[in-house]
Amino acid sequence: MSRPAGRPTLTFLGGAQTVTGSKFLIETGAARVLLDCGLFQGRRELRRRNWAPFGAPADQVDAVVLTHAHLDHCGYLPALVRQGFTGPVYATGYTAELADIVLRDSARLLAEDAEHANSRGWSRHHPALPLYTEEDVDRAMALFRTAEHGERVPVAPGVRLRLHRAGHILGSSWVELDLDGERGPCRVAASGDLGRPEHPLLRPPEPLTDADVVLVEATYGNRRHSDQPARHAFAHAITRTLDRGGSVVIPAFSVDRTEVVLRTLRQLRSAGEIPDAPVLVDSPMALAALRVYQRAIATGDREIRAEIIADGPAALDPGHLTELHTREESMRANEPAEPSLIVSASGMATGGRVLHHLRHLLPDPRNTVLIVGFAAEGTRARDLAGGAHAIKIHGEYVPVRAEVAEIDAFSAHADTDDVLAWLSTAPAPLATYVIHGEPEAAAELRSRIDRELGWTAVVPRAGERVVLRGRGEAERA
């Protein structure tokens, strides 16, 4: 349905003062384009927002643009389709491929959680239902249209897209949208999740270009990464756990984090910094994503660092690696035959097979849980990192007697200095919106942008709507 051109607006439907549920609706009068379509995770009050009606009629959204395939950026897409969205979904080829893996796993977990809740009676809903099904995922995946980095693509009337390498996970992008409005053009740039210059596997983000409006993530807006001390702490935690006869559980995101953990284990073993022990990768989704990364390495994809390509098939093999595919194999890992390193999803311990490992291994003080990435407020990983004495898994409390260590050596997010450096490569925009960060992190990054770059920066509220202007309109005003 065509609509007359008007003043473009931006509505923050998710990812505002939180690190989850990223959804940004751009309306020009002639088109509605949704930038990212993420699932809310973490606190119950956030998860409930997944069940609320979408912020616009789903059948009147012209297109969706995805920055990458993490669940908090793409995981709501089947729910949007279930509500009537039938437009194209634009993303890179790798994002489409990984999204297929992520969304099918999400649908399976949602179905399992609903079934578990019904059988155990711990849901207040009778019966408990999944947010979406694998059939909804089928319909969503049929809508994907690939757009590669650097390619200009018209995505809706008066809206043109160009994706740039973000270096966060394979296929990730920061987004440039050119909008036609009744008072002139406006260019919006959105960071998505911005990668790190020193990502172990991926080449760094491409520089920010000139834009009228910038949306920038603040996941680590008030923190700096400290890689070498964290790497040593990771090695020491593994060594002391194995020495006392315990096993190490590493909750890891299936896409990119598992690959980075495997690469680091390979390096540490090669350097003699950790003992030999079985490495068990227990996540069907992680293993599927691993195949995508392995193929990208084998084909010499330009997103991959040259030194990783040079290592070839061995780049992500730490040695003594066992892939656990079946449920029976996973159950045996709850009581490993010998001290082992168990890498399992999800990274924030919000679902997946890692919950079963935590349930069995947390009560034993010989074991260790390593939290190796960002854990959002309200997640089990954040509770563990914060010193919880018990955590709730499948309706029951499990005592925490194992050692818990938070090792921030594996984040694929730019830290506060990285974000400032990325922003500083471009001229000042008319407005900067600090998104995808918890309140303290977003406020600190906003302050740094204002203080160090002299830009107008705002931390938007959830549901807030703002008018977008281009420089031509500003100069005439």
C-alpha positions in Angstrom: 0.0 0.0 0.0 1.5 3.3 -1.1 1.4 6.3 1.3 2.1 10.0 0.6 5.6 11.2 1.6 5.9 13.0 4.9 8.4 13.9 7.6 10.3 10.7 8.6 9.9 9.5 12.1 11.7 6.9 14.2 10.0 4.9 17.0 12.1 2.9 19.6 10.0 -0.3 20.0 12.9 -2.2 21.7 16.5 -1.8 22.5 15.9 1.4 24.4 17.6 1.5 27.8 18.0 -2.3 27.5 20.3 -4.6 25.6 17.5 -6.8 24.2 14.5 -6.7 21.9 16.1 -4.3 19.3 13.3 -2.9 17.1 13.4 0.5 15.4 10.5 1.5 13.2 11.2 4.1 10.6 8.1 5.7 8.9 8.4 8.2 6.0 4.7 8.5 5.1 5.4 6.5 2.0 6.9 3.5 3.7 7.4 1.7 7.0 10.7 -0.1 7.5 11.6 -2.0 10.7 15.3 -2.0 11.5 16.0 -5.2 13.4 13.3 -7.4 14.9 14.7 -8.7 18.1 13.3 -10.9 20.9 13.2 -9.5 24.5 15.2 -11.7 26.9 16.1 -11.5 30.5 13.8 -10.1 33.2 10.2 -11.4 33.2 8.8 -7.9 32.6 10.9 -7.7 29.4 10.0 -11.2 28.2 6.3 -10.3 28.6 6.8 -7.5 26.0 7.2 -10.3 23.4 3.5 -11.0 23.8 2.3 -7.5 23.5 0.8 -6.3 20.2 3.4 -5.0 17.8 3.8 -1.2 17.7 2.2 -0.9 14.2 -0.1 -3.2 12.1 2.3 -5.9 11.0 0.7 -6.2 7.6 1.5 -2.5 7.0 5.3 -2.9 7.6 6.9 -2.7 4.1 10.2 -4.3 4.9 12.5 -5.5 7.7 16.3 -4.9 7.7 18.4 -7.1 10.0 21.9 -6.2 11.2 22.8 -9.7 12.3 21.5 -13.1 13.4 21.6 -12.9 17.2 18.2 -13.6 18.8 17.9 -10.2 20.4 18.0 -8.7 16.8 16.2 -11.3 14.7 14.3 -13.5 17.2 10.9 -11.7 17.0 10.6 -12.1 13.2 8.5 -15.2 13.2 6.1 -13.6 15.7 5.8 -10.6 13.3 5.1 -12.9 10.4 2.5 -14.7 12.6 0.8 -11.3 13.0 0.6 -10.7 9.3 3.9 -9.3 8.0 4.6 -10.5 4.5 7.2 -8.1 3.2 10.8 -8.7 2.3 13.6 -9.2 5.0 16.9 -7.7 3.9 20.2 -9.1 5.4 23.5 -10.4 4.2 23.7 -14.0 3.0 25.5 -15.2 6.2 22.9 -13.4 8.4 20.1 -15.2 6.5 21.9 -18.5 6.9 22.6 -18.1 10.6 19.2 -16.6 11.3 17.7 -19.8 9.9 19.7 -21.8 12.4 18.9 -19.4 15.3 15.2 -19.1 14.7 14.6 -22.8 14.3 16.4 -23.5 17.5 14.4 -20.7 19.2 11.1 -22.2 18.0 12.2 -25.6 19.3 13.1 -24.2 22.7 9.9 -22.2 22.9 7.9 -25.4 22.2 9.9 -27.4 24.7 9.5 -24.7 27.4 5.7 -24.7 26.8 5.6 -28.5 27.0 7.7 -28.5 30.2 5.6 -25.9 31.8 2.4 -27.8 31.0 3.8 -31.1 32.3 5.2 -29.6 35.5 2.4 -27.1 36.1 4.7 -24.2 36.8 3.2 -21.8 34.2 0.4 -19.4 35.2 -1.0 -19.9 31.6 -3.2 -23.0 31.0 -2.1 -24.3 28.6 1.2 -22.6 28.1 1.8 -21.9 24.4 5.0 -21.0 22.4 5.4 -17.5 21.0 5.8 -19.0 17.6 6.3 -22.4 15.9 8.7 -23.8 13.3 6.0 -23.3 10.7 6.2 -19.5 11.5 10.0 -19.8 11.0 9.4 -21.4 7.6 7.2 -18.5 6.5 9.7 -16.0 7.9 12.7 -17.5 6.1 10.9 -17.5 2.8 10.8 -13.7 3.0 14.6 -13.2 3.1 16.4 -11.2 0.4 20.2 -11.0 0.5 22.1 -7.7 0.2 25.8 -7.9 0.6 28.2 -5.4 2.1 28.6 -2.3 0.0 25.6 -3.0 -2.2 22.9 -0.3 -2.6 19.4 -1.8 -2.5 15.9 -0.1 -2.7 13.9 -1.8 0.1 10.7 0.2 0.1 9.3 3.3 -1.7 11.7 6.2 -1.0 14.0 4.0 1.2 17.5 2.8 0.0 19.8 0.5 2.0 23.5 0.0 2.1 25.1 -2.5 4.5 28.6 -2.2 5.9 30.8 -4.8 7.7 30.3 -4.6 11.5 32.8 -7.2 12.6 30.5 -8.5 15.4 29.6 -11.9 14.1 29.8 -13.5 10.6 27.5 -11.5 8.3 26.9 -8.7 10.8 26.4 -5.2 9.4 26.0 -1.6 10.4 23.2 0.0 8.3 22.9 3.1 6.2 19.4 4.0 5.2 18.6 6.9 2.8 15.1 8.3 3.2 13.1 10.5 1.0 10.9 13.0 2.9 8.7 15.8 2.0 11.3 18.3 3.2 14.3 16.6 1.7 16.5 13.5 2.1 17.7 12.1 5.4 20.4 9.5 6.0 20.2 7.3 9.0 23.2 5.1 10.2 22.7 2.4 12.8 25.6 0.5 14.3 23.6 -2.7 15.1 26.0 -4.6 17.4 29.4 -3.1 16.6 32.4 -5.5 16.6 35.8 -5.0 18.1 38.9 -4.0 16.2 40.7 -7.0 17.8 38.0 -9.7 17.1 40.0 -13.0 17.1 38.3 -14.2 13.9 36.7 -11.3 12.0 38.1 -8.2 10.3 37.2 -4.9 12.1 34.1 -2.8 11.4 34.2 -0.5 8.4 34.3 3.2 9.4 31.2 5.2 10.0 30.3 7.5 7.0 28.5 10.8 6.9 24.9 10.6 8.3 22.2 13.0 9.5 21.1 10.6 12.3 23.1 7.9 14.1 21.9 5.1 16.3 24.7 3.6 18.3 24.8 0.6 20.6 25.9 1.0 24.3 26.3 -2.6 25.5 29.7 -1.7 26.9 29.1 2.0 27.0 30.6 2.3 30.5 33.3 -0.5 30.3 36.6 -1.2 28.7 37.9 -4.6 27.7 41.1 -5.9 29.3 42.0 -8.9 27.1 45.3 -10.2 28.4 44.4 -10.2 32.2 41.1 -11.8 31.3 42.8 -14.4 29.1 45.1 -15.3 32.0 42.2 -15.5 34.4 40.4 -17.8 31.9 43.4 -20.2 31.7 44.0 -20.2 35.5 40.3 -21.0 36.2 40.4 -23.9 33.8 43.7 -25.2 35.2 42.7 -25.1 38.9 39.4 -26.7 38.2 40.9 -29.6 36.3 43.6 -30.0 38.9 40.9 -30.5 41.6 39.1 -33.1 39.5 36.2 -30.8 38.5 34.7 -29.9 35.1 34.2 -26.5 33.6 30.9 -25.3 32.2 31.1 -22.4 29.7 27.7 -21.0 28.7 28.4 -19.6 25.3 26.4 -18.0 22.6 26.0 -20.5 19.7 26.9 -18.0 17.0 30.5 -16.6 17.2 31.1 -17.0 20.9 31.5 -20.8 20.7 33.9 -20.3 17.8 36.0 -17.7 19.7 36.1 -20.0 22.8 37.3 -22.9 20.6 40.0 -20.7 19.0 41.2 -19.5 22.4 41.3 -23.0 23.8 43.4 -24.0 20.8 45.9 -21.1 21.4 46.1 -21.8 25.2 46.8 -25.5 24.6 49.4 -24.8 22.0 51.1 -22.5 24.4 51.0 -25.0 27.2 48.9 -22.7 29.4 46.1 -25.2 30.1 46.1 -29.0 30.6 44.7 -31.4 28.0 41.1 -32.4 28.7 38.1 -33.3 26.6 36.3 -30.4 25.1 32.6 -31.1 24.7 30.5 -28.8 22.5 26.9 -29.4 23.4 24.5 -27.3 21.3 23.0 -28.4 18.0 22.7 -24.7 17.1 26.4 -24.0 17.9 27.5 -27.0 15.9 25.4 -25.8 12.9 26.9 -22.3 13.2 30.4 -23.8 13.5 29.9 -25.4 10.1 29.1 -22.0 8.6 32.2 -20.4 10.1 34.4 -23.4 9.0 33.1 -22.9 5.4 33.8 -19.2 5.5 37.4 -20.0 6.6 37.8 -22.7 4.0 36.6 -20.4 1.2 38.8 -17.5 2.4 35.8 -15.1 2.9 36.8 -11.5 3.2 35.1 -11.1 6.6 37.6 -13.5 8.1 41.1 -12.4 9.3 44.0 -13.5 7.1 45.8 -15.4 9.9 42.6 -17.5 10.5 42.3 -18.4 6.8 46.0 -19.3 6.8 45.3 -21.9 9.7 42.7 -23.6 7.6 40.5 -26.3 9.0 42.5 -26.5 12.2 41.8 -22.8 13.2 38.8 -23.7 15.4 40.0 -27.2 16.6 41.3 -27.1 20.2 42.1 -30.9 20.1 40.2 -33.6 22.1 37.0 -32.1 20.7 33.8 -34.1 20.9 30.5 -32.9 19.3 27.4 -33.8 21.2 24.4 -34.1 18.9 21.8 -36.2 20.6 20.0 -35.7 23.8 21.5 -39.0 25.1 25.0 -37.7 24.5 24.1 -34.4 26.2 22.7 -36.2 29.3 25.9 -38.3 29.7 27.9 -35.0 29.8 26.0 -34.1 33.0 28.3 -36.6 34.7 31.4 -36.6 32.6 33.6 -39.7 32.7 36.6 -37.4 33.4 37.2 -33.7 34.1 36.0 -31.9 30.9 35.4 -28.5 29.4 31.7 -28.3 28.4 30.8 -25.5 26.0 27.1 -25.2 25.7 24.3 -22.7 24.9 22.7 -20.4 25.7 25.3 -17.8 26.6 23.2 -16.0 29.2 21.8 -19.4 30.5 18.3 -18.4 29.5 17.5 -21.7 27.9 19.0 -24.6 26.0 21.1 -27.6 27.0 23.4 -25.6 29.3 20.6 -25.5 31.9 20.7 -29.2 32.4 24.5 -29.1 32.8 24.2 -26.3 35.4 21.5 -28.1 37.2 23.8 -31.2 37.6 27.2 -29.5 38.1 26.4 -26.4 40.1 26.0 -28.3 43.4 29.5 -29.7 43.3 32.3 -27.4 44.6 34.9 -29.1 42.4 33.3 -27.6 39.3 33.5 -24.1 37.8 31.1 -22.1 35.7 32.8 -19.5 33.5 30.7 -16.5 32.4 32.6 -15.4 29.3 30.4 -12.7 27.8 27.9 -10.0 28.4 25.0 -11.2 30.7 21.9 -9.0 30.6 20.1 -8.1 33.8 17.6 -10.7 34.9 19.4 -13.6 33.3 20.8 -16.7 35.1 24.3 -15.8 33.9 24.0 -12.4 35.5 22.7 -13.9 38.7 25.6 -16.3 38.8 28.1 -13.6 38.1 26.5 -11.6 40.9 27.1 -14.3 43.5 23.7 -15.9 43.7 23.5 -18.8 46.2 20.8 -20.6 44.2 19.3 -20.1 40.8 15.9 -21.3 39.5 16.0 -23.8 36.7 12.8 -25.3 35.3 10.8 -24.2 38.3 13.2 -25.5 41.0 16.0 -23.8 42.9 19.5 -25.3 42.4 22.2 -24.6 45.0 25.4 -22.8 43.7 28.4 -24.5 45.3 30.6 -24.6 42.2 33.1 -21.8 41.6 31.7 -19.1 39.4 34.1 -16.7 37.5 33.2 -13.9 35.2 35.9 -13.7 32.5 35.2 -10.8 30.2 37.7 -11.9 27.5 35.4 -13.0 24.8 32.9 -10.1 24.1 32.3 -9.5 20.5 31.0 -6.0 21.3 33.0 -2.8 21.0 33.8 -1.3 24.3 33.3 2.4 25.2 36.6 3.5 23.6 36.0 1.4 20.5 32.6 3.0 20.0 34.0 6.5 20.4 36.8 5.8 17.9 34.2 4.5 15.4 32.0 7.5 15.8 34.8 9.9 15.5 35.6 8.9 11.9 32.5 10.7 10.7 31.3 14.4 10.8 28.9 15.3 13.5 25.3 14.2 12.8 22.3 16.3 13.7 21.2 13.8 16.3 22.7 10.7 17.9 20.5 8.1 19.7 22.2 5.8 22.2 20.5 2.4 22.1 21.0 -1.2 23.1 22.5 -0.5 26.5 21.3 -0.8 30.1 20.6 2.6 31.6 24.0 3.3 33.3 26.0 2.2 30.3 23.8 4.2 27.9 24.0 7.3 30.1 27.8 7.1 30.3 28.3 6.7 26.6 25.9 9.6 25.9 27.9 11.7 28.3 31.2 10.8 26.5 29.7 11.5 23.1 28.6 14.9 24.3 31.8 15.7 26.2 34.4 14.4 23.8 32.8 14.7 20.4 30.5 17.7 21.0 27.6 15.8 19.4 23.9 16.1 20.4 23.2 12.7 21.9 20.1 11.3 23.6 19.2 8.1 25.4 15.6 7.4 24.1 12.8 5.9 26.1 11.0 2.7 25.2 8.2 3.6 22.8 9.5 7.1 22.2 8.9 8.6 18.7 11.2 11.3 17.2 11.2 13.3 13.9 14.1 12.7 11.6 15.7 15.6 9.8 18.3 15.9 7.0 20.9 18.6 6.8 19.1 20.2 3.9 16.0 20.8 6.1 18.2 21.9 9.0 20.0 24.5 6.8 16.7 25.9 5.6 15.1 26.1 9.0 
